[in-house]
Amino acid sequence: MTSATTVTLVGQAIVLIAELSGPILIGTLVVGLVISLFQAVTSIQEFTLTFLPKLLVVALILALSGHWMITEITDYTTQLFSLIPKLISG
């Protein structure tokens, strides 16, 4: 296995991680921002107020896109396992 192959595989893994974590991170970011604005406007300084809405958003995103995420991870893993003989032989 050459260093170029290693860099390619690591690059693909990083892109896959970004694709899969992106919807969850963006969803929680938006909910956190909205709740922070609400807290600033109403002067409510409750730190636990953001926990439940963020938890619900993560659950909703996983429910809606979980199948796609599992398919992407499975496809990438299958691709890696199929490359093992080629990578070992050089």
HUUR-V653556 format. One record per backbone hydrogen bond with DSSP energy under -0.5 kcal/mol. NH is the residue of the N-H (numbers start at 1). CO is the residue of the C=O. Records with the same first field share a line. If there is no record, write none. Layout:
NH: CO  CO
This chain:
6: 2
7: 3
8: 4
9: 5
10: 6
11: 7
12: 8
13: 9
14: 10
15: 11
16: 12
17: 13
18: 14
19: 15
20: 16
21: 17
22: 18
23: 19
25: 21
26: 22
27: 23
28: 24
29: 25
30: 26
31: 27
32: 28
33: 29
34: 30
35: 31
36: 32
37: 33
38: 34
39: 35
40: 36
41: 37
42: 38
43: 39
44: 39
45: 43
47: 45
49: 46
50: 47
51: 48
52: 48
53: 49
54: 50
55: 51
56: 52
57: 53
58: 54
59: 55
60: 56
61: 57
62: 58
63: 59
64: 60
65: 61
66: 62
69: 65
70: 66
71: 67
72: 68
73: 69
74: 70
75: 71
76: 72
77: 73
78: 74
79: 75
80: 76
81: 77
82: 78
83: 79
84: 80  81
87: 83
88: 84
89: 85
90: 86
